[in-house]
Amino acid sequence: NTEVYLVPEGHYFAMGDNRDQSSDSRVASVGFIPAENLIGRAEIIFFSADTCGSLYNPLTWPSSIRWGRLFMSIE
């Protein structure tokens, strides 16, 4: 339910991890990413958390970590 985006030659479209609330290539301040700005590819998931924790309450941090996803290989 989104518009079609035409990505210019030599650029990439970045999609955020929360499709409806991410600042990604659909936002003018981010836009399309020039190929020369990419320096490597993602190989592992270093850290992953859900939204049950509060940034302002460190006591909630351990319960929000997705322990099963830490250091997973990305195919």
C-alpha positions as CSV (number, residue, x, y, z in Angstrom):
1,N,0.0,0.0,0.0
2,T,2.9,2.4,-0.8
3,E,3.9,4.2,-3.9
4,V,6.4,2.9,-6.3
5,Y,9.9,4.2,-6.0
6,L,12.3,4.4,-9.0
7,V,15.8,4.0,-7.6
8,P,18.4,5.9,-9.7
9,E,21.3,4.0,-11.3
10,G,24.2,3.6,-8.9
11,H,21.9,4.0,-5.8
12,Y,20.3,1.7,-3.3
13,F,16.9,1.8,-1.5
14,A,17.2,1.2,2.3
15,M,14.1,-0.2,4.0
16,G,13.9,0.2,7.8
17,D,13.1,-2.6,10.2
18,N,9.7,-1.2,11.0
19,R,8.0,-0.7,7.7
20,D,5.4,1.8,8.9
21,Q,7.6,3.8,11.3
22,S,11.1,3.8,10.0
23,S,13.2,6.7,8.6
24,D,14.4,5.0,5.5
25,S,14.7,5.8,1.8
26,R,11.1,6.8,1.6
27,V,11.9,9.8,3.8
28,A,13.4,12.8,1.9
29,S,16.0,13.5,4.6
30,V,17.4,9.9,4.0
31,G,16.6,9.3,0.3
32,F,18.4,6.8,-1.9
33,I,21.9,5.7,-0.9
34,P,24.8,6.3,-3.4
35,A,26.7,3.0,-4.0
36,E,30.0,4.7,-3.1
37,N,28.6,5.2,0.5
38,L,28.4,1.5,1.0
39,I,31.5,0.0,2.5
40,G,30.5,-3.6,3.3
41,R,27.6,-6.0,3.7
42,A,25.8,-7.1,6.8
43,E,27.0,-10.6,7.9
44,I,25.7,-11.0,11.4
45,I,22.9,-9.7,13.7
46,F,24.9,-8.1,16.4
47,F,22.0,-7.0,18.7
48,S,18.2,-7.3,18.6
49,A,15.6,-6.0,21.0
50,D,11.8,-5.7,21.0
51,T,9.7,-2.9,22.2
52,C,8.8,-4.2,25.6
53,G,11.7,-2.4,27.3
54,S,12.0,1.3,28.1
55,L,15.1,3.3,27.0
56,Y,14.7,5.2,30.3
57,N,14.4,2.2,32.6
58,P,17.5,0.0,32.5
59,L,15.7,-2.7,34.6
60,T,13.5,-3.5,31.5
61,W,16.5,-4.0,29.2
62,P,17.3,-7.7,29.8
63,S,13.7,-8.7,29.2
64,S,13.6,-6.8,25.8
65,I,16.7,-8.4,24.4
66,R,16.0,-11.1,21.8
67,W,18.7,-13.5,23.1
68,G,18.0,-16.1,20.3
69,R,18.9,-13.5,17.6
70,L,22.2,-12.3,19.0
71,F,25.2,-13.0,16.7
72,M,23.0,-14.9,14.1
73,S,24.4,-15.2,10.6
74,I,22.6,-13.3,7.9
75,E,22.2,-15.2,4.6
